Amino acid sequence: MLPHCRGIARAADVNEQPAITVPYVVHEEVPAPRLVLMEVTLTGYCPCTKCTGKNGPWNKRTTRYGDLAIVCDGVAADPGVLVPRSRIYIPGIGWREVDDIGGDIKGHRLDVRFPDHESALRFGIHRKVIVGVLVA
């Protein structure tokens, strides 16, 4: 049978029991993800009212795509540039996921989420940073 076709396999267990019929699907080869480089401006933000403009308990705030904002594993990006849930590698920071948008985030700009306002301010603005975007 061709490897890309659906079919039925016959399998016998180790105790020489009668063979049973098991359906299987062999998946077509999926291309390996690749890293695309992009030049961006990086800024920092946190879940506080000053950064988000939202009121209420800061530890219960969510990102645009439903993640808890207190978990600092995401970035805000322009959805016209990077699709939601894209994986981004930022030198010196590591892997982050696009899980938010921001009113001021336009074009090739990423807003990196930090746990507190001081850390976001300390991060500052970084221009012309080359980041890697994981593309399937």
GIKAVEN-V51984 format. One line per field, one symbol per residue. ss: DSSP state (A for helix, B for strand, O for the rest). psi: psi as a letter, one per 20 degrees, with the letter a starting at -180 (. if undefined). burial: # if it has 16 or more other ideal C-beta (glycine too) atoms within 10 Angstrom, else .. A space follows every 50 residues. Layout:
BEGIN
ss->???
psi->???
burial->???
END
This chain:
BEGIN
ss->OOOOOBBBBBBOOOOOOOOBBBBBBOOOOOOOOBBBBBBBBBBBBOOOAA AAOOOOOAAAOBOOOOOBOOOOOBBBBOOOOOOOOOBBBBOOOBBBBBBB OOOOOOOOBBBBBOOOAAAAAAAOOBBBBBBBBBBO
psi->qqijqqapqppqrijkrqqqppqqpoqqppqqqqppqpprpprqrrjrhg hhjqrrphijqqrhjjqphhomjrqproiigpqqjqpppopigbprpojr rqhjoqbmppopprhrhgggghgbpoqlporpppp.
burial->.......................................#.#######.. ##.....#..#.#...#.#..#.#####..##...###.#.....##### ##..#...######..#..#..#..#..#.###...
END
